[in-house]
Amino acid sequence: MNAPAVTGKTAPRSERSHGRRLAGWREHHGWSATASLRRLGARPLGTLMTVAVLGLALALPLAFYLLLANVQSMGNALGKNPAISVFLKADQAGAQANLLASELRGRMDVAAVTIKTPQQGLDELATLQGFSGAVHALDDANPLPWVLLVQPRSGLDALAVNRLTDSLRGERAVELVQDSGQWRQRLDALLGIGHRVVLVLAGLLALGALLVVGNTVRTDIASRSEEIGVLLLVGASRAFVRRPYLYAGIWYGLFGGALASLLALAIELALAGPAAELDRAYGGSLTLGALPWWLLLAVPLMAAVLGWVGARLVSAWQLRKAA
């Protein structure tokens, strides 16, 4: 009969002990966060230099990402219609152009075919700067040929488009074939290399940021080696001792990431004027974008994680030496 009474008395005591430990753990985390922040404020010059280095290192990938995103956006705007221009021979009339267009429309790899008459070509040429006088000087005879604008079916890869182009060149009535989509394929290849370079650069600079935080925390731990030795002698655990330094790494990363986002916004503002001029030059067809808000918010958080990792690795190694 006594056993249940004993169990009933010990359970609340165990719960109270666990609650006190949890409260003490939370209290020490709060103290570590504020104490590490006060230490950073006590040496403003060193803190500002570390944060500036982190901010500049993390802002570089953002700047390259912004550049590549806008180049890709420009490519999308200027290459919305990568049609293949098929110039017929001079002796071909409208009947042959319509017949060839009907044949091409029946192909599975062709989405649409538009016929451009010689008169339409002459009118377009007259609108170009420097050609209006030459057009008016021509006789009544129009020297321009019939042109077919062949739109490949969406989803075709580069090899299929090349096969279509070679097939068009083999037509008896065709004089010249110009594939306006080739420049876009080259641009996409260059953008693919650029994205890979940005990823590699971001990885290297993230490693550099981790090393910067780690070295700063290592210096801080080395300057407090005697204090840390006393704490270890009186029974403090390594987790207890290193917790303020982990928060210091988090603060470094958080402030450095916030500075990187601010620098990226400053770059956007600096480029806003020239980008608007470029958009006006292309008649408002360009859609130059900015860095997404989620990326600007994620950079400080990711930088804080990097700072924590760097501080964790260095503090563990330093405390192992001290022990």
C-alpha positions, 0 to 999 in steps of 0.5 A: 500500500505504501509503494503507490504513495511513494511513487505519487510523491516522487513524480511531482518532484521529478517534474519540478526538477526537470522544469527547473533545469529547463528554465535554467537552460532557457535563462542561460541561452538568453544570458548568452545571447545578450552577453555576446551582443554586449561583447560585440558592442564593446569592440565596435571597430573590430565588430564593424570590420568583421561584419563588413567583410562578411557583408561584402563577401555575401553581396557578391553572389547576389550581385552576380545573380541579379546580373544573370537574372536580368540578362536572362530576362532580356533574352526572354523578351528579345527572343520570344519569337525565334522564327526561322526566316526562309528567303525564296529565290527571286524568280519565285512568285506568290503562288510558290510561296503559298504552296511551300507555306502550306507544305510546311504547315503540315509538318509536325515540327512546325507550329506556324508559317507567316508569309511576308510579301516583298511589299511588306519587306520594303515597307519595313525597310523604309521605316529603318533609320538611314534606309528611307531615302534608298527605298524611295530612290528605287524604281517601281520594281521591288528587288526583295524576295518573298519570305516565310517566317517559320515558327518551330513547335514549342519544346523542340530541342536544338538538334530538332531545330537544326534538322528543320533548318537543314530541311528548309535549306534543301528546298528547291525554291529557297535561296537563304535560311536564317535561324534567329534562334541560334543566338538564343541557344548560345545565350542559354549556354552562356547563362548556364555557365554563368549560373554554375559560376555563381554557385561555385562563387557562392560556395567559396564565399560562404566558406570564406565567411565561415572561416572569417567568423571562426577566426574571430571567435578563435581570437575571442576564445584565446583572449579569455583562455584563463577565464575559460580555464577557471570555468572548466575547473569549477565544473562548467560543461563545455556546452555551457562555456561555448554557448556565448561564442556560438551566439557571437557567431550567429550575431556576426552572420546575421549582421553580415547577411543583413548588410549583404542584402542592403548592399544588393538593394543599393546595387539595384537602386544604382542600376534602376536608372540605366535599366529604365533607359534600356527599357525605353530604348526597346519600347518597354518590351524588356522586363528587368526584375529585382532580387526576390524578397524571399532571397533577401530575407533568407540571406541573413538567416543562412549567414547566421547558420554559417556563423553558428557553424564556424563558431561551433567548429572553432569553439569545440576545437579550442575547448578541447585544447583547453581541457 
